[in-house]
Amino acid sequence: MTSSLPAGSRISGPRLAAFLGSWRRPDGRGAAVDLAAALRVLFLDGRLPVGTRLPAERELAEALGVSRTMITSAMDALREAGMVASRRGAGSWITVPGKEPDRTGWSLHPPSEIIDMAHASPFAPPELAAAVDRARLRLPELLNSHGYQSFGLPEPRELIARRYTERGLPTTPDQVMITNGSQHALTLALRLHVGPGQRVLVDNPTYPTAVDGIRAAHALPVAVALDPDGWDLDSVEATLRQAAPRLAYFVVDFQNPTGLRMSAPDRERLAHALRRSRTLTLVDETLVELDLEGDPLDGPPPLSAFAEDWVIAAGSASKAYWGGLRMGWLRAPAELVHRLGESRPSMDLGSPVFEQLVLAELLAEGDDVLAPRRREFARRRELLVDLLAQHCPEWTVKRPSGGLNLWCDLGKPLSTQLAMAVGRHGVQAVPGSRFAAHGGLEQWMRLPYTLPDDQLTEAVLRIGAAWRGLADPAPPGHGIA
Ligand SMILES: Cc1ncc(COP(=O)(O)O)c(C=O)c1O
């Protein structure tokens, strides 16, 4: 296939090999098919953007330690599917995928018969419809204005400020800005503060769309590995000193994907390091209200409480309520909020007023909406743990104290293969490597407990079947922790 030459960057053979991880079945069967499928996963989940130029077949064969014929046959399959284009003398590059539904890769919109275990994003609570009705009755109050609100409506800003104050961080409405989700808050912070080529410290693993955002800003993610039980603050401090990142990004409450929560003493120590190194930090609090063990108000104080001048906290209605609202907020020193608001109009002219009214209605209901939601996700977490103990007994699964997903240790680096295999069983799932800033983490799989019981049960049944069908499943021996 030929098409116009892409403007994207070129990926080297060794780097592509690192991204691919352990794509190959141990017995070496079906290698070309598996390589094509593994490359499709990388293309579809966005780690290799459209336009990326691929290494020459000879270079890739060398990097992967396979024959050139095998690479040619995998590339032929991808060309056939419309995912790779080539031109003599110009090489090959990634193109927009074909229209066939993909059963092995990752897609934002899976066909409805596929069970979506790729998104840890819950359905809306039943109270949302009533909140919409109440908001509709209040909308006329606002119709005699132009409706552009760079900082957001006063009422949700007031309610969010009150919640921070309750959590131990005295906050006034001028320290709050309404955004279109927390990803938007990160994008605003990147635009204001981080230039091309500058470094951004992230955890490894971390929320991948944040890393996508950092890369889209032409900044460089610098990853610090998380320990199994928490943050390695010695390494964070060393990286702050040595890499001098322009921004740091942390999820300290029910970290996605590990579910870890940073203790109050660790927050104090991290904040001290941030102040000392003068590193502006975006702390992503998207999951903070989903404490499945207790009242979120009994949790550790927000990171901002320890380093007010250096932290932008980004919150979201997406997990506590619904992603479709596209409502979030940021909390920072008033002067910084002002600068972020001033910089906003070139990107968007404010958040939708109607959705802000809906958000205000939901926030005003407080625990009447959130407490039953927390109980429900705690119940589904137990269901998923039990189902995995039954169908994937070799895995080690720690129960997180909050958030919406399990981070499963498969015991062997088979995550990409498993994601491809479950695709063939009609389940969309994301391999651990998607959460790795620079590839790897093939031993891990993130599984959300957001779906209703019947879908969750069917999904795990299929995942178990796919797991047993892999050529060399992990030996038994690990239990559910
Ligand atoms: C840690 C984290 N941050 C941000 C987001 C996206 O949030 P929003 O929908 O508010 O942009 C998610 C969604 O999965 C998430 O898990």
The ligand as an SDF file (V2000), in Angstrom:
LIG
                    3D

 16 16  0  0  0  0  0  0  0  0999 V2000
   -5.9320    8.6220   37.5830 C   0  0  0  0  0  0  0  0  0  0  0  0
   -6.8620    9.1680   36.5410 C   0  0  0  0  0  0  0  0  0  0  0  0
   -6.7500   10.4460   36.1670 N   0  0  0  0  0  0  0  0  0  0  0  0
   -7.5630   10.9750   35.2430 C   0  0  0  0  0  0  0  0  0  0  0  0
   -8.5350   10.2280   34.6190 C   0  0  0  0  0  0  0  0  0  0  0  0
   -9.3890   10.8710   33.5790 C   0  0  0  0  0  0  0  0  0  0  0  0
  -10.1970   11.7810   34.2510 O   0  0  0  0  0  0  0  0  0  0  0  0
  -11.1940   12.7940   33.5530 P   0  0  0  0  0  0  0  0  0  0  0  0
  -12.2960   11.9980   32.9500 O   0  0  0  0  0  0  0  0  0  0  0  0
  -11.6220   13.6140   34.7370 O   0  0  0  0  0  0  0  0  0  0  0  0
  -10.4460   13.6200   32.5530 O   0  0  0  0  0  0  0  0  0  0  0  0
   -8.6750    8.8940   34.9590 C   0  0  0  0  0  0  0  0  0  0  0  0
   -9.6510    8.0560   34.2560 C   0  0  0  0  0  0  0  0  0  0  0  0
   -9.4970    6.8690   34.1310 O   0  0  0  0  0  0  0  0  0  0  0  0
   -7.8300    8.3530   35.9510 C   0  0  0  0  0  0  0  0  0  0  0  0
   -7.9350    7.0790   36.3310 O   0  0  0  0  0  0  0  0  0  0  0  0
  1  2  1  0
  2  3  1  0
  2 15  2  0
  3  4  2  0
  4  5  1  0
  5  6  1  0
  5 12  2  0
  6  7  1  0
  7  8  1  0
  8  9  2  0
  8 10  1  0
  8 11  1  0
 12 13  1  0
 12 15  1  0
 13 14  2  0
 15 16  1  0
M  END
$$$$
